[in-house]
Amino acid sequence: MMRQPNDDLAALVRTIPDYPKLGIQFRDITTLLLDGEGLAATIERLAAAVAPPGGSPPALIAAIEARGFIFGAALAVRFGCGLVLLRKKNKLPGRVIGVNYALEYGQDRIEMHADAVTPGARVLLVDDLIATGGTALAGVELLRGAGAVVSEAAFAIGLPALGGPDRMRATGVAVTTLIDFDGH
């Protein structure tokens, strides 16, 4: 078997079979978070992938609740930029704007503070994992609706078979994932 980039990080992600339902291979990132060296390597590799040496960092990082906050905050510190929190409905105080999006069964909503981004700000969207892309696409719609320029997104884990990365690319967003797993 040929080694892939970031196999060391992939080995730190626990797979839980049949969770939350039969046939799903749940990729549990908490085991990666428990490993200090692995977490640090994840942040450094994501940073290098989205802002290579000589490239300019984003003006803001927009992180999706909840595990995205971990990676987003670390990248914001690394780049010396601000952090925009994209949260579930009714979690932020003050005036918010939001976008509804479809789930497998029903709907959800993602919100941010109405004054979180200025028009023209270059924003990097960050989350822990991309599967179908529903939440990430809602985040892009929300940010762009506020005038942000969102042309790149970064995820520690990708599940490309579920189509999310391709859906993101179809909207003009380049997708970076460090670890890709086959299947669900």
Residue frames as qw, qx, qy, qz and C-alpha x, y, z in Angstrom:
[[0.000, 0.888, 0.460, 0.000, 0.00, 0.00, 0.00],
 [0.422, 0.442, -0.010, 0.791, 1.38, 3.37, -1.02],
 [0.272, -0.488, -0.447, 0.698, 1.75, 6.02, 1.68],
 [0.115, 0.795, 0.406, 0.436, -0.35, 9.13, 1.24],
 [0.128, 0.400, -0.276, 0.865, 0.39, 12.62, 2.50],
 [0.434, -0.374, 0.273, -0.773, -0.96, 13.04, 6.02],
 [0.742, -0.125, -0.649, -0.108, -1.24, 9.30, 6.71],
 [0.327, 0.027, -0.663, 0.673, 0.20, 10.13, 10.13],
 [0.315, -0.039, 0.241, -0.917, -2.81, 12.37, 10.82],
 [0.705, -0.056, -0.445, -0.549, -5.30, 9.90, 9.35],
 [0.581, -0.029, -0.784, 0.218, -4.01, 7.27, 11.79],
 [0.061, -0.021, -0.573, 0.817, -5.04, 9.57, 14.67],
 [0.540, -0.037, -0.078, -0.837, -8.70, 9.71, 13.53],
 [0.317, 0.027, 0.913, -0.254, -10.84, 7.01, 15.12],
 [0.433, -0.049, -0.583, -0.686, -13.45, 5.30, 12.95],
 [0.393, 0.049, 0.734, -0.551, -16.64, 4.25, 14.72],
 [0.122, -0.112, -0.845, -0.508, -18.65, 1.79, 12.62],
 [0.249, -0.535, -0.773, -0.234, -22.44, 2.05, 12.39],
 [0.217, -0.636, -0.419, 0.611, -22.68, 5.44, 14.11],
 [0.387, -0.052, 0.495, -0.776, -25.03, 7.29, 14.19],
 [0.845, 0.187, 0.206, -0.457, -26.80, 4.63, 12.11],
 [0.826, -0.010, 0.538, 0.169, -26.09, 1.31, 10.44],
 [0.713, 0.529, 0.289, 0.359, -23.68, 1.57, 7.51],
 [0.097, 0.961, -0.129, 0.226, -22.08, 4.87, 8.52],
 [0.776, -0.034, -0.250, 0.577, -18.35, 4.93, 9.26],
 [0.200, -0.972, -0.107, -0.055, -18.16, 7.90, 11.66],
 [0.626, 0.368, -0.251, 0.640, -14.80, 9.71, 11.53],
 [0.522, -0.813, -0.238, 0.100, -14.17, 10.84, 15.10],
 [0.431, 0.690, -0.208, 0.543, -11.71, 13.73, 15.10],
 [0.528, -0.804, 0.136, -0.236, -11.58, 13.94, 18.91],
 [0.913, -0.242, 0.134, 0.301, -8.77, 11.38, 18.94],
 [0.572, 0.498, 0.040, 0.650, -6.72, 13.66, 16.67],
 [0.164, -0.845, 0.033, -0.508, -7.46, 16.59, 18.99],
 [0.802, -0.595, 0.059, 0.004, -6.14, 14.58, 21.95],
 [0.835, 0.001, 0.118, 0.537, -2.74, 14.26, 20.30],
 [0.156, -0.864, 0.015, 0.479, -0.83, 17.52, 20.79],
 [0.292, -0.364, 0.602, 0.647, 1.69, 16.87, 18.03],
 [0.269, 0.386, 0.806, 0.358, -1.04, 15.74, 15.65],
 [0.061, 0.882, 0.433, -0.175, -3.17, 18.79, 16.35],
 [0.188, -0.762, 0.233, 0.575, -0.21, 21.13, 15.86],
 [0.310, -0.114, 0.742, 0.583, 0.72, 19.38, 12.61],
 [0.245, 0.634, 0.721, 0.135, -2.87, 19.66, 11.38],
 [0.006, 0.926, 0.179, -0.333, -2.90, 23.42, 11.96],
 [0.249, -0.610, 0.464, 0.592, 0.52, 23.95, 10.37],
 [0.323, 0.090, 0.812, 0.478, -0.35, 21.84, 7.32],
 [0.206, 0.781, 0.590, 0.005, -3.71, 23.56, 6.83],
 [0.089, -0.883, 0.035, 0.459, -2.01, 26.95, 7.12],
 [0.293, -0.397, 0.633, 0.596, 0.66, 25.97, 4.58],
 [0.331, 0.347, 0.817, 0.319, -1.97, 24.64, 2.17],
 [0.143, 0.850, 0.507, 0.020, -4.16, 27.76, 2.19],
 [0.048, 0.990, -0.126, -0.031, -1.47, 30.45, 2.44],
 [0.900, 0.078, -0.018, 0.428, 1.80, 29.08, 1.11],
 [0.477, -0.503, 0.048, 0.719, 5.01, 31.02, 1.70],
 [0.156, -0.065, 0.383, 0.908, 4.82, 34.28, -0.19],
 [0.172, -0.541, -0.685, -0.456, 1.02, 34.07, -0.40],
 [0.173, -0.331, 0.255, -0.892, -1.20, 36.45, 1.47],
 [0.026, -0.242, -0.907, 0.344, -3.33, 35.22, 4.37],
 [0.118, -0.660, -0.638, -0.379, -7.08, 35.88, 4.47],
 [0.121, -0.505, 0.151, -0.841, -8.51, 38.96, 6.15],
 [0.626, -0.284, 0.392, -0.611, -10.80, 36.77, 8.27],
 [0.153, 0.021, -0.987, -0.052, -11.39, 33.13, 9.12],
 [0.672, -0.171, 0.000, -0.721, -15.05, 32.05, 9.26],
 [0.080, 0.167, -0.969, 0.165, -15.40, 28.93, 11.40],
 [0.642, -0.257, -0.457, -0.559, -18.45, 26.67, 11.52],
 [0.566, -0.424, 0.476, -0.523, -19.85, 25.55, 14.88],
 [0.553, -0.822, 0.136, -0.020, -18.58, 23.67, 16.80],
 [0.842, -0.225, 0.257, 0.418, -15.43, 21.71, 15.92],
 [0.527, 0.652, 0.162, 0.520, -14.65, 24.21, 13.17],
 [0.252, -0.952, 0.065, -0.161, -14.06, 26.76, 15.94],
 [0.782, -0.475, 0.274, 0.298, -11.00, 24.77, 17.07],
 [0.686, 0.179, 0.376, 0.597, -9.32, 24.81, 13.66],
 [0.202, 0.840, 0.267, 0.427, -10.58, 28.27, 12.76],
 [0.399, -0.915, 0.063, 0.015, -9.30, 29.89, 15.95],
 [0.737, -0.371, 0.343, 0.449, -5.89, 28.29, 15.60],
 [0.561, 0.415, 0.397, 0.596, -5.61, 29.41, 11.96],
 [0.009, -0.946, -0.182, -0.270, -6.74, 32.94, 12.84],
 [0.548, -0.779, 0.211, 0.219, -3.99, 33.15, 15.46],
 [0.741, -0.050, 0.429, 0.514, -1.48, 31.68, 13.01],
 [0.406, 0.551, 0.398, 0.610, -2.41, 34.26, 10.33],
 [0.193, -0.241, -0.255, 0.916, -2.93, 37.19, 12.72],
 [0.243, -0.247, -0.427, -0.835, -6.47, 37.78, 11.49],
 [0.497, -0.119, 0.379, -0.772, -9.95, 37.89, 12.99],
 [0.000, -0.112, -0.993, -0.029, -12.38, 35.02, 13.52],
 [0.541, -0.073, -0.136, -0.827, -16.04, 35.05, 12.44],
 [0.278, 0.013, 0.919, -0.280, -18.25, 32.54, 14.24],
 [0.525, -0.040, -0.517, -0.675, -20.89, 30.80, 12.12],
 [0.194, -0.062, 0.830, -0.519, -23.38, 29.41, 14.64],
 [0.082, -0.428, -0.886, -0.158, -26.63, 27.52, 14.83],
 [0.206, -0.655, -0.368, -0.627, -29.84, 29.50, 15.16],
 [0.499, -0.791, -0.118, -0.333, -30.29, 31.69, 18.27],
 [0.837, -0.257, -0.205, 0.438, -26.77, 31.16, 19.65],
 [0.430, 0.189, -0.043, 0.882, -25.39, 34.67, 19.02],
 [0.085, -0.712, -0.443, 0.537, -26.41, 37.81, 20.91],
 [0.002, 0.530, -0.192, -0.826, -27.19, 41.01, 19.06],
 [0.654, 0.571, -0.008, -0.497, -28.31, 41.49, 15.48],
 [0.495, -0.202, 0.793, 0.290, -27.66, 38.51, 13.25],
 [0.621, 0.426, -0.322, -0.573, -28.14, 37.48, 9.65],
 [0.555, -0.178, 0.810, -0.068, -28.68, 33.89, 8.64],
 [0.482, 0.281, -0.629, -0.542, -29.31, 31.32, 5.96],
 [0.826, -0.053, 0.436, -0.354, -31.61, 28.32, 6.12],
 [0.315, 0.440, -0.780, -0.314, -30.40, 25.11, 4.51],
 [0.893, -0.052, -0.212, -0.393, -31.74, 21.62, 3.94],
 [0.324, -0.422, 0.833, -0.154, -30.78, 18.60, 5.98],
 [0.125, -0.006, -0.960, -0.252, -31.52, 14.98, 5.13],
 [0.239, -0.594, -0.765, -0.064, -34.70, 15.28, 7.20],
 [0.218, -0.868, -0.363, 0.258, -35.74, 18.88, 7.70],
 [0.333, 0.809, -0.025, 0.484, -33.98, 22.22, 7.84],
 [0.612, -0.475, -0.234, 0.588, -31.35, 24.02, 9.86],
 [0.158, 0.963, 0.070, 0.207, -30.07, 27.57, 10.03],
 [0.691, -0.114, -0.119, 0.704, -26.62, 29.10, 10.32],
 [0.040, -0.974, -0.192, -0.114, -26.12, 32.67, 11.54],
 [0.591, 0.021, -0.175, 0.787, -23.43, 35.28, 12.12],
 [0.115, -0.675, -0.274, 0.675, -23.38, 38.78, 13.52],
 [0.467, 0.819, 0.330, 0.030, -24.71, 41.25, 10.96],
 [0.106, 0.962, -0.249, -0.021, -21.57, 43.39, 11.24],
 [0.832, -0.359, 0.360, 0.221, -19.04, 40.53, 11.24],
 [0.630, 0.072, 0.451, 0.628, -17.65, 41.09, 7.74],
 [0.148, 0.694, -0.053, -0.702, -17.10, 44.14, 5.61],
 [0.778, 0.598, 0.152, -0.118, -17.86, 44.05, 1.90],
 [0.535, 0.745, -0.389, 0.087, -14.85, 42.87, -0.08],
 [0.435, -0.616, 0.637, -0.161, -13.16, 41.12, 2.87],
 [0.622, 0.303, -0.707, -0.145, -11.36, 37.95, 1.77],
 [0.664, -0.385, 0.446, -0.460, -12.63, 35.19, 4.05],
 [0.335, 0.239, -0.909, -0.064, -11.42, 31.61, 4.45],
 [0.807, -0.285, -0.034, -0.516, -14.18, 29.18, 5.51],
 [0.196, 0.371, -0.876, 0.238, -13.00, 26.49, 7.96],
 [0.836, -0.291, 0.091, -0.456, -14.56, 23.38, 9.49],
 [0.511, -0.435, 0.741, -0.024, -13.35, 20.04, 10.78],
 [0.408, 0.084, 0.883, 0.215, -14.98, 17.87, 8.10],
 [0.474, 0.335, -0.200, -0.790, -16.80, 18.17, 4.78],
 [0.442, 0.147, 0.885, -0.017, -19.26, 15.46, 3.80],
 [0.373, 0.647, 0.639, 0.183, -22.28, 16.51, 1.70],
 [0.316, 0.157, 0.111, 0.929, -21.29, 20.16, 1.99],
 [0.165, -0.753, -0.574, -0.276, -24.69, 21.45, 3.12],
 [0.427, -0.813, -0.206, 0.339, -23.48, 23.45, 6.11],
 [0.475, -0.297, 0.273, 0.782, -20.36, 24.71, 4.33],
 [0.179, 0.421, 0.559, 0.691, -22.39, 25.85, 1.31],
 [0.249, -0.858, -0.442, -0.085, -24.79, 27.67, 3.64],
 [0.509, -0.639, -0.010, 0.577, -21.77, 29.34, 5.24],
 [0.374, 0.030, 0.433, 0.820, -20.52, 30.48, 1.83],
 [0.013, -0.664, -0.576, -0.475, -23.97, 31.83, 0.94],
 [0.399, -0.837, -0.321, 0.195, -24.21, 33.68, 4.26],
 [0.498, -0.483, 0.150, 0.704, -20.74, 35.24, 3.96],
 [0.280, 0.193, 0.520, 0.784, -21.16, 36.19, 0.32],
 [0.108, -0.773, -0.574, -0.249, -24.58, 37.66, 1.10],
 [0.392, -0.840, -0.137, 0.349, -22.81, 40.01, 3.53],
 [0.333, 0.924, -0.183, -0.044, -20.36, 41.03, 0.80],
 [0.540, -0.575, 0.582, 0.197, -17.39, 38.81, 1.72],
 [0.594, 0.543, -0.541, -0.247, -15.20, 37.25, -0.94],
 [0.732, -0.296, 0.598, -0.139, -15.14, 33.51, -0.27],
 [0.669, 0.554, -0.425, -0.256, -13.03, 31.60, -2.74],
 [0.454, 0.317, -0.806, 0.209, -11.40, 29.02, -0.47],
 [0.773, -0.478, 0.092, -0.407, -12.39, 26.59, 2.27],
 [0.297, 0.441, -0.816, 0.226, -10.26, 24.30, 4.44],
 [0.870, -0.323, 0.000, -0.373, -11.19, 21.12, 6.27],
 [0.343, -0.525, 0.776, -0.059, -9.11, 18.64, 8.25],
 [0.415, 0.065, 0.906, 0.053, -11.16, 15.73, 6.86],
 [0.484, 0.293, -0.299, -0.769, -12.97, 15.20, 3.58],
 [0.564, 0.161, 0.803, -0.100, -15.45, 12.52, 2.58],
 [0.133, 0.336, -0.457, -0.813, -15.33, 13.10, -1.19],
 [0.031, -0.212, -0.937, -0.277, -17.71, 10.25, -2.03],
 [0.030, 0.644, 0.674, -0.362, -20.52, 12.26, -0.41],
 [0.362, 0.660, 0.450, 0.480, -20.04, 15.07, -2.94],
 [0.249, -0.897, -0.213, 0.297, -19.45, 18.09, -0.70],
 [0.406, -0.471, 0.325, 0.712, -16.07, 19.10, -2.10],
 [0.272, 0.270, 0.662, 0.644, -17.42, 18.98, -5.67],
 [0.047, -0.836, -0.538, -0.098, -20.49, 21.02, -4.69],
 [0.331, -0.796, -0.015, 0.506, -18.22, 23.64, -3.14],
 [0.389, -0.206, 0.506, 0.741, -15.99, 23.78, -6.23],
 [0.205, 0.558, 0.688, 0.417, -19.10, 24.25, -8.40],
 [0.122, -0.940, -0.314, 0.056, -19.70, 27.54, -6.54],
 [0.393, 0.793, -0.200, 0.421, -16.17, 28.77, -7.20],
 [0.514, -0.751, 0.363, -0.199, -14.71, 27.76, -3.85],
 [0.543, 0.432, -0.707, 0.139, -11.37, 25.91, -3.84],
 [0.841, -0.479, 0.016, -0.251, -11.41, 23.12, -1.26],
 [0.275, 0.529, -0.749, 0.287, -8.45, 21.98, 0.82],
 [0.885, -0.401, 0.020, -0.236, -8.66, 18.77, 2.85],
 [0.109, -0.668, 0.733, -0.071, -5.74, 17.17, 4.63],
 [0.255, -0.087, 0.959, -0.085, -7.21, 13.70, 5.05],
 [0.640, 0.116, -0.288, -0.703, -9.70, 12.06, 2.68],
 [0.407, -0.063, 0.887, -0.211, -11.56, 8.93, 3.65],
 [0.267, -0.060, -0.771, -0.576, -13.44, 6.69, 1.21],
 [0.316, -0.437, -0.839, -0.071, -17.10, 5.91, 1.74],
 [0.351, -0.783, -0.292, -0.423, -19.43, 7.35, 4.34]]
